Every structure is written in C-alpha cells, then in structure tokens.
Amino acid sequence: MKEIPAKEAPAPVDDGTFTKDIAGGAITTVSAAPYVAQISYDSAGTNVGCTGSQIAATWVITAKHCNSTSLKSVRLGTSYLGSGGAIRSVAARYPAPAGDVLLLKLSTPYYGAFVGLSNAFPATGTRAKVYGWGDQSEGSGAMSHYLKAADVSVVWQGLDNYGGPSVRTRSESGHTLSGDSGGPLVVNGKLAGVLSASDILPARNPANFTGYHNDHASVVRNLAWITSVSGVRGS
C-alpha cells in the first residue's frame, strides 16, 4: 500500500482525460452524494488536493495525511472541481490522536446535506461506494473536473497510514488515487471510512480493478474521538 500525499499544486488543466469514465468509475453529480467536499490549499478553493465529507453544519471530515498549514478552505455543494457551490474557510484543524482522520471546523456554517456516521464496522462482502475528484490514472496528476463514483466491496479490517484500523476494500468498477484522499466510503448510506491509501496501479489503467485494494480509516474505530470533538454521533 502507498500513502496518498496531499497535493499542493495548481488546479489541473484539461488534458483530454476529464470526460473519460477516481481511475475508472463513472461520472456522477453532487446530488448522488451532496455531502462530498473539496479540500483546498488556498483561500479561493481552486487548489484542490483532497476530498472530504460534511458531517454537520460546521464540520467536515477528511484524512489526517491531508493536514497542512496551507489547508485553507473547503468547497461544498458542487459537482465540479474548483468551481461552483460554496466556499468556507477552515477555522481549525483537529487531527485524530490515532488513525488517519482529520476534522475541519468551518468558519461559518454551510447548511447542505450531511452524511451520517456509521456506528458498526461493515461485514466482509458488503458493497459500498466511493466518491472523489482524484487522478484518473496512476501518477498522471490530472484530477477529474467532474465528481466520480466507483463501486467497491469490503474485504477485511486493515491498517491506515497511521497504523489505525481501516476498512479495507477491493475496487470493483474503479480505483481511488491521489486527490481522492479523505473521500467517503459509504455503506448503506452511512460514512464507514475516509480514504487513507490505495494500491499502486500499473502504468496504464487495468481493464478491471478487482485485484486492487484500498484502506479507509475506520469511522467507527474513531467514533468516540469524532464525537468528543464535533458532537456528531454515530447511528
């Protein structure tokens, strides 16, 4: 498994990959996951490097390895990378004491749709969804202009980048890459994990993704801490 670093580079230019069907997966809209957020390393919300999820009016959850003093803003309520929706400044950052989880407190509330936190570890074989604007092939540096979704299945419990418990998944229709870090693993409509690491893909995207895995920092294993900081409880 590799660590997916936070990007601190300008928003990508169109290189012809933006309209292609995360690597693989399918283009979707924010209405499919209205809580999905873009984590940006500038105040304008255009230098997007990670993905997150809104869990309350002033709280967004993402990966701890996305943390940086240059993490400045969150863009919410849009399908498009670096444009549309609403921008909120980050007032405070709270890294989990153990595990690849980071809570961001927004400067002012955004009353969009919030995703609930799962209070149970998903069973092996459970089908799930992942969302993000990440790279569409290994090492390309070209994030998707459109929100993408992919199917995954739960394999077992693993470890995230900080040695905390993870929900390990197998990619089915697409594979999370750099830029998808911190993005949601959604099981039965609830947030079960935030993306921590993914297998390295071969130079060209494979014909299918079923041999590749991802580790998502477990929400339920970090739930007591999440609740103590944000007040948001699992269900």
C-alpha positions as CSV (number, residue, x, y, z in Angstrom):
1,M,0.0,0.0,0.0
2,K,1.2,3.5,-0.6
3,E,0.5,6.8,1.2
4,I,-1.5,9.2,-0.9
5,P,0.1,12.6,-0.3
6,A,-1.8,15.9,-0.1
7,K,-1.4,17.8,-3.3
8,E,-0.4,21.4,-3.1
9,A,-0.3,22.2,-6.8
10,P,-2.5,24.4,-9.1
11,A,-5.8,23.0,-10.3
12,P,-5.2,20.8,-13.3
13,V,-5.7,21.9,-16.9
14,D,-7.8,19.9,-19.3
15,D,-5.5,17.2,-20.8
16,G,-8.3,15.4,-22.6
17,T,-9.0,12.9,-19.7
18,F,-11.7,14.9,-17.9
19,T,-14.6,13.4,-19.8
20,K,-13.4,9.8,-19.5
21,D,-15.1,7.3,-17.4
22,I,-11.2,8.2,-9.2
23,A,-9.5,5.8,-12.2
24,G,-12.3,4.0,-14.0
25,G,-15.6,4.6,-12.2
26,A,-18.3,6.8,-13.6
27,I,-19.1,10.5,-13.7
28,T,-21.8,11.4,-11.3
29,T,-23.3,14.6,-9.8
30,V,-23.2,16.1,-6.3
31,S,-26.9,15.1,-5.9
32,A,-25.7,11.5,-5.6
33,A,-23.5,12.4,-2.6
34,P,-24.4,16.0,-1.6
35,Y,-22.1,15.9,1.4
36,V,-18.9,15.4,-0.6
37,A,-16.4,18.3,-0.2
38,Q,-13.3,19.5,-1.9
39,I,-10.3,20.2,0.4
40,S,-8.3,23.1,-0.9
41,Y,-4.8,24.6,-0.2
42,D,-5.8,28.1,-1.0
43,S,-8.5,30.6,0.1
44,A,-10.2,30.6,-3.3
45,G,-11.0,26.9,-3.2
46,T,-9.2,26.2,-6.5
47,N,-6.1,24.4,-5.3
48,V,-7.9,21.2,-4.5
49,G,-5.7,18.3,-3.1
50,C,-8.1,16.1,-1.1
51,T,-11.7,15.1,-0.7
52,G,-13.9,15.1,2.4
53,S,-17.4,14.8,3.7
54,Q,-19.6,17.2,5.6
55,I,-21.0,15.7,8.8
56,A,-22.5,18.8,10.4
57,A,-23.1,22.5,9.5
58,T,-19.6,23.5,10.6
59,W,-17.8,20.1,10.4
60,V,-16.0,18.3,7.6
61,I,-14.1,15.0,7.9
62,T,-11.1,14.1,5.8
63,A,-7.7,12.2,6.1
64,K,-5.1,13.3,8.5
65,H,-2.4,13.0,5.9
66,C,-4.1,15.9,4.1
67,N,-3.3,18.1,7.0
68,S,-1.1,21.2,6.3
69,T,-0.8,24.7,7.4
70,S,-1.7,25.7,3.9
71,L,-5.1,23.9,4.1
72,K,-7.3,27.0,3.9
73,S,-10.8,26.2,2.6
74,V,-13.5,23.7,1.7
75,R,-15.8,23.9,-1.3
76,L,-19.2,22.3,-0.9
77,G,-22.3,21.7,-2.9
78,T,-20.8,21.3,-6.4
79,S,-20.1,18.6,-8.9
80,Y,-17.2,20.4,-10.5
81,L,-13.6,20.6,-9.4
82,G,-12.6,24.1,-8.2
83,S,-15.8,25.8,-9.3
84,G,-19.5,26.4,-8.2
85,G,-21.1,25.7,-4.9
86,A,-20.0,27.5,-1.7
87,I,-16.6,28.1,-0.2
88,R,-16.0,28.1,3.6
89,S,-12.7,29.0,5.3
90,V,-11.2,26.5,7.7
91,A,-11.2,27.9,11.2
92,A,-9.5,25.0,12.9
93,R,-8.0,21.6,12.2
94,Y,-8.2,18.6,14.6
95,P,-6.0,15.6,13.7
96,A,-7.1,12.3,15.4
97,P,-4.6,11.1,18.1
98,A,-4.5,7.7,16.3
99,G,-5.7,6.9,12.8
100,D,-5.8,8.8,9.5
101,V,-8.7,11.1,10.4
102,L,-8.8,14.9,10.4
103,L,-11.8,17.1,11.4
104,L,-12.1,20.6,9.9
105,K,-14.2,23.2,11.6
106,L,-15.6,25.7,9.1
107,S,-15.5,29.4,9.8
108,T,-19.3,29.8,9.1
109,P,-22.0,27.1,8.8
110,Y,-23.0,25.6,5.5
111,Y,-26.5,24.1,5.6
112,G,-26.2,21.5,3.0
113,A,-26.7,17.7,3.3
114,F,-24.8,15.9,6.0
115,V,-23.7,12.2,5.9
116,G,-24.4,10.2,8.9
117,L,-21.6,8.3,10.7
118,S,-21.8,4.6,10.8
119,N,-21.7,3.0,14.3
120,A,-20.9,-0.5,13.0
121,F,-17.9,-2.0,11.2
122,P,-19.2,-3.3,7.8
123,A,-19.2,-7.0,7.2
124,T,-16.9,-8.7,4.6
125,G,-18.5,-8.7,1.2
126,T,-20.6,-5.6,1.8
127,R,-21.0,-3.5,-1.3
128,A,-20.1,0.2,-0.9
129,K,-19.5,3.4,-2.9
130,V,-16.5,5.8,-3.0
131,Y,-16.5,9.3,-4.4
132,G,-13.9,11.9,-5.4
133,W,-12.3,14.1,-8.0
134,G,-8.9,12.3,-7.9
135,D,-6.4,11.3,-10.6
136,Q,-7.8,9.2,-13.4
137,S,-4.6,7.2,-13.9
138,E,-1.6,6.4,-11.7
139,G,0.8,9.3,-11.4
140,S,-1.0,11.5,-14.0
141,G,-1.6,14.4,-11.7
142,A,-4.7,15.1,-13.7
143,M,-7.7,15.2,-11.4
144,S,-11.2,14.8,-12.8
145,H,-13.2,18.0,-13.5
146,Y,-16.3,16.1,-12.6
147,L,-17.2,14.2,-9.4
148,K,-16.8,10.5,-9.9
149,A,-18.1,7.4,-8.1
150,A,-16.9,3.8,-8.1
151,D,-18.1,0.5,-6.6
152,V,-16.0,-1.3,-4.0
153,S,-16.6,-4.3,-1.7
154,V,-15.4,-4.7,1.9
155,V,-12.6,-7.3,2.3
156,W,-11.5,-7.2,5.9
157,Q,-10.0,-4.9,8.6
158,G,-6.6,-3.5,7.7
159,L,-4.4,-0.6,8.8
160,D,-4.4,3.0,7.6
161,N,-1.4,5.2,7.1
162,Y,-1.0,6.0,10.8
163,G,-1.4,2.4,12.0
164,G,-5.1,2.9,12.9
165,P,-7.8,0.4,12.0
166,S,-9.1,0.6,8.4
167,V,-11.9,-0.8,6.4
168,R,-10.0,-2.5,3.6
169,T,-12.0,-2.6,0.3
170,R,-11.5,-4.2,-3.1
171,S,-12.0,-2.0,-6.1
172,E,-14.8,-3.2,-8.4
173,S,-15.7,-0.6,-11.1
174,G,-12.9,1.9,-10.4
175,H,-10.0,2.7,-8.1
176,T,-9.2,5.6,-5.8
177,L,-6.0,7.6,-6.4
178,S,-4.2,10.8,-5.3
179,G,-6.8,13.6,-4.8
180,D,-9.4,11.1,-3.6
181,S,-7.6,11.0,-0.1
182,G,-10.1,11.6,2.7
183,G,-13.0,10.9,0.5
184,P,-16.1,8.9,1.7
185,L,-16.6,5.2,1.9
186,V,-20.3,5.0,2.0
187,V,-22.0,1.8,3.2
188,N,-25.8,1.7,3.3
189,G,-26.0,5.5,3.2
190,K,-23.6,6.0,6.1
191,L,-20.0,7.1,6.3
192,A,-17.9,4.0,7.2
193,G,-14.4,5.3,6.4
194,V,-12.3,8.0,4.9
195,L,-9.7,7.1,2.2
196,S,-6.2,6.7,3.6
197,A,-4.3,4.6,1.0
198,S,-4.7,2.6,-2.2
199,D,-2.7,0.0,-4.2
200,I,-0.5,1.4,-6.9
201,L,-1.9,0.7,-10.3
202,P,0.2,-0.4,-13.3
203,A,1.2,2.3,-15.8
204,R,-2.0,2.0,-17.8
205,N,-5.3,1.6,-16.1
206,P,-6.1,-2.1,-16.0
207,A,-9.1,-3.5,-17.8
208,N,-10.8,-4.1,-14.4
209,F,-9.9,-3.1,-10.9
210,T,-10.8,-6.3,-8.9
211,G,-7.2,-7.1,-8.0
212,Y,-6.6,-3.8,-6.2
213,H,-7.3,-2.6,-2.7
214,N,-7.9,0.5,-0.7
215,D,-7.7,1.3,3.1
216,H,-10.2,3.7,4.6
217,A,-9.6,5.0,8.1
218,S,-12.4,3.4,10.1
219,V,-15.1,5.8,11.3
220,V,-16.5,3.5,13.9
221,R,-13.0,2.9,15.4
222,N,-12.5,6.7,15.6
223,L,-16.1,7.5,16.6
224,A,-15.6,8.3,20.2
225,W,-13.0,10.9,19.4
226,I,-15.0,12.3,16.5
227,T,-18.0,12.8,18.8
228,S,-15.9,14.3,21.5
229,V,-14.6,17.0,19.2
230,S,-17.5,17.7,16.9
231,G,-20.5,16.5,18.9
232,V,-21.6,14.3,16.0
233,R,-22.7,10.8,17.0
234,G,-23.0,7.6,15.0
235,S,-26.2,5.8,14.1
